[in-house]
Amino acid sequence: MEKIRDAILSGDLSAVGGLDVPDHYRAVTVHADEVEMFAGLPTPDKDPRKSLHVEDVATPELGPGEALVAVMASAINYNTVWTSIFEPLDTFGFLRRYGKTSELAKRHDLPYHVVGSDLAGVVLRTGPGVGAWKPGDEVVAHCLSVELEHPDGHNDTMLDPEQRIWGFETNFGGLAELALVKSNQLMPKPAHLTWEEAASPGLVNSTAYRQLVSSNGAAMKQGDTVLIWGASGGLGSYATQFALNGGATPVCVVSSPAKAEICRRMGAELIIDRSAEDYKFWSDENTQNPREWKRLGAKIRELTGGEDPDIVFEHPGRETFGASVYVTKRGGTIVTCASTSGFMHQYDNRYLWMHLKRIVGSHFANYREASEANRLIAKGKIHPTLSKVYPMEETGQAAYDVHRNAHQGKVGVLCLAPSEGLGVRDEEMRAKHINAINNFRGV
Ligand SMILES: NC(=O)c1ccc[n+]([C@@H]2O[C@H](COP(=O)([O-])OP(=O)(O)OC[C@H]3O[C@@H](n4cnc5c(N)ncnc54)[C@H](OP(=O)(O)O)[C@@H]3O)[C@@H](O)[C@H]2O)c1
């Protein structure tokens, strides 16, 4: 592994394909025999530092259409938090089911799960049938794994019945020194970014792009008002940038003055601090308080000069969904990709049907959408939102920060990269965007 790292660090990328692939590598894992370790504990007390291990695992065999990537850096996504606390399900069920689908997929069904759905690195080997990529290519990977053997996925690959999220519903993820991906997950690494910056947007940037911008999501247009929950978080920090970049007006909801400041740095002007406002959308576990929905709606109108959101960018779920449906403009769209606070939503349907609103479900992104989102990063139109970087050995702490909502934007993890700041190929472009790239740093 040292030789691979050295070749990449010295820029001798043409040599990478000639180096031996080690038969084992360091990886962040959860263990199948530990899925009950948090049984009975409330969700906030389930500690990823106890369940995430950093250990040597065997290098998987490379199959047709696949690539083995030397991972320089990765990032924490909320799905790694879910995996590490074994909620709502442990991820070994996904691996077992996947393993039954083919001889090749059997490789994924192991008593450990190498997690992680983002990477920036260098292609080491490609399997039979791969023409678009070769060893030595500097890449990032999106996390859509599809088989496309069924007709349903051929208009929009997210509709493939064998659609999976790499590193969550498949094994051999990105929080590791090596990763196994399908070659149609690969995209060029933006040249002006470091390894850890390039690794951080992937999953959330692609998800927010489909959810907000794509015609498969809310199809945001110029002039739209967009209410964004968690506007400085993983998804929200990209949604805020897409709104600004696309001529819309984001109304950013955050929970602290520091997070409000980050939104201002991105260029947002309309910000709601939900902690300061102390919204209580639920009076008790089973009863919502519509007066509080109205109070949020009034605040939005106060900020926008009387306008309601054309789009509400939803992901907190149960806690906010009733309010989101209420505040959306007549004819507007609530677009949701998650339910962090609970998936059994409750809302007053009268406000939905009488005001002709739409609820749209959105999940990750197809290759085209992921690639368009990555292109915006590569062109310096959208920027990484990396706040902090951990070494791989401390991935448990990194996931713990995200679980406790103690982070800003994205949290990075160094894998083969020995330190931050490496991998930049276009210094001139970097200099042009350096302030925006560093917006989330040290907050
Ligand atoms: N379907 C998909 O493809 C997909 C892709 C990515 C993520 N997700 C899911 O989306 C969710 C968010 O992911 P993320 O990466 O953005 O996480 P994140 O970095 O933790 O950001 C989420 C933000 O939402 C806000 N929030 C959390 N709980 C809230 C609540 N009860 N009420 C209001 N706001 C709340 C918080 O911001 P403030 O405290 O500042 O308000 C938090 O920073 C997770 O459940 C994740 O699994 C789904």
The ligand as an SDF file (V2000), in Angstrom:
LIG
                    3D

 48 52  0  0  0  0  0  0  0  0999 V2000
  -32.4030    9.7220    0.2930 N   0  0  0  0  0  0  0  0  0  0  0  0
  -31.1750   10.1000    0.0910 C   0  0  0  0  0  0  0  0  0  0  0  0
  -30.6160    9.8610   -0.9760 O   0  0  0  0  0  0  0  0  0  0  0  0
  -30.4230   10.8210    1.1510 C   0  0  0  0  0  0  0  0  0  0  0  0
  -29.1840   11.3820    0.8450 C   0  0  0  0  0  0  0  0  0  0  0  0
  -28.5020   12.1060    1.8310 C   0  0  0  0  0  0  0  0  0  0  0  0
  -29.0390   12.1720    3.1080 C   0  0  0  0  0  0  0  0  0  0  0  0
  -30.2110   11.5720    3.3710 N   0  0  0  0  0  0  0  0  0  0  0  0
  -30.7960   11.6670    4.7170 C   0  0  0  0  0  0  0  0  0  0  0  0
  -31.1160   13.0280    4.9300 O   0  0  0  0  0  0  0  0  0  0  0  0
  -30.9790   13.3430    6.3110 C   0  0  0  0  0  0  0  0  0  0  0  0
  -30.0750   14.5550    6.4590 C   0  0  0  0  0  0  0  0  0  0  0  0
  -28.7920   14.2460    5.9300 O   0  0  0  0  0  0  0  0  0  0  0  0
  -27.6330   15.3300    6.0230 P   0  0  0  0  0  0  0  0  0  0  0  0
  -26.4150   14.7470    5.4230 O   0  0  0  0  0  0  0  0  0  0  0  0
  -28.1200   16.6390    5.5150 O   0  0  0  0  0  0  0  0  0  0  0  0
  -27.4630   15.3940    7.6060 O   0  0  0  0  0  0  0  0  0  0  0  0
  -26.8580   16.5430    8.5010 P   0  0  0  0  0  0  0  0  0  0  0  0
  -25.5450   16.9890    7.9940 O   0  0  0  0  0  0  0  0  0  0  0  0
  -26.9650   16.0480    9.9010 O   0  0  0  0  0  0  0  0  0  0  0  0
  -27.8370   17.7840    8.3070 O   0  0  0  0  0  0  0  0  0  0  0  0
  -29.2180   17.7100    8.6480 C   0  0  0  0  0  0  0  0  0  0  0  0
  -29.6460   19.0110    9.3050 C   0  0  0  0  0  0  0  0  0  0  0  0
  -31.0420   18.9370    9.5050 O   0  0  0  0  0  0  0  0  0  0  0  0
  -31.3750   19.7080   10.6470 C   0  0  0  0  0  0  0  0  0  0  0  0
  -32.2340   18.9250   11.4970 N   0  0  0  0  0  0  0  0  0  0  0  0
  -31.9470   17.7490   12.1060 C   0  0  0  0  0  0  0  0  0  0  0  0
  -32.9910   17.3280   12.8440 N   0  0  0  0  0  0  0  0  0  0  0  0
  -33.9540   18.2830   12.7060 C   0  0  0  0  0  0  0  0  0  0  0  0
  -35.2610   18.4390   13.2280 C   0  0  0  0  0  0  0  0  0  0  0  0
  -35.7870   17.5280   14.0520 N   0  0  0  0  0  0  0  0  0  0  0  0
  -35.9590   19.5420   12.8700 N   0  0  0  0  0  0  0  0  0  0  0  0
  -35.4260   20.4610   12.0420 C   0  0  0  0  0  0  0  0  0  0  0  0
  -34.1980   20.3740   11.5250 N   0  0  0  0  0  0  0  0  0  0  0  0
  -33.4780   19.2860   11.8490 C   0  0  0  0  0  0  0  0  0  0  0  0
  -30.0770   20.0490   11.3790 C   0  0  0  0  0  0  0  0  0  0  0  0
  -29.7820   21.4250   11.1490 O   0  0  0  0  0  0  0  0  0  0  0  0
  -30.0980   22.5570   12.2450 P   0  0  0  0  0  0  0  0  0  0  0  0
  -29.8810   21.9170   13.5740 O   0  0  0  0  0  0  0  0  0  0  0  0
  -29.1290   23.6490   11.9490 O   0  0  0  0  0  0  0  0  0  0  0  0
  -31.5150   22.9920   12.0140 O   0  0  0  0  0  0  0  0  0  0  0  0
  -29.0240   19.2150   10.6700 C   0  0  0  0  0  0  0  0  0  0  0  0
  -27.8060   19.8850   10.5660 O   0  0  0  0  0  0  0  0  0  0  0  0
  -30.4420   12.0760    6.9780 C   0  0  0  0  0  0  0  0  0  0  0  0
  -31.5210   11.3720    7.5430 O   0  0  0  0  0  0  0  0  0  0  0  0
  -29.8400   11.2870    5.8270 C   0  0  0  0  0  0  0  0  0  0  0  0
  -29.7960    9.9030    6.0650 O   0  0  0  0  0  0  0  0  0  0  0  0
  -30.9300   10.9260    2.4130 C   0  0  0  0  0  0  0  0  0  0  0  0
  1  2  1  0
  2  3  2  0
  2  4  1  0
  4  5  1  0
  4 48  2  0
  5  6  2  0
  6  7  1  0
  7  8  2  0
  8  9  1  0
  8 48  1  0
  9 10  1  0
  9 46  1  0
 10 11  1  0
 11 12  1  0
 11 44  1  0
 12 13  1  0
 13 14  1  0
 14 15  2  0
 14 16  1  0
 14 17  1  0
 17 18  1  0
 18 19  2  0
 18 20  1  0
 18 21  1  0
 21 22  1  0
 22 23  1  0
 23 24  1  0
 23 42  1  0
 24 25  1  0
 25 26  1  0
 25 36  1  0
 26 27  1  0
 26 35  1  0
 27 28  2  0
 28 29  1  0
 29 30  1  0
 29 35  2  0
 30 31  1  0
 30 32  2  0
 32 33  1  0
 33 34  2  0
 34 35  1  0
 36 37  1  0
 36 42  1  0
 37 38  1  0
 38 39  2  0
 38 40  1  0
 38 41  1  0
 42 43  1  0
 44 45  1  0
 44 46  1  0
 46 47  1  0
M  CHG  2   8   1  16  -1
M  END
$$$$
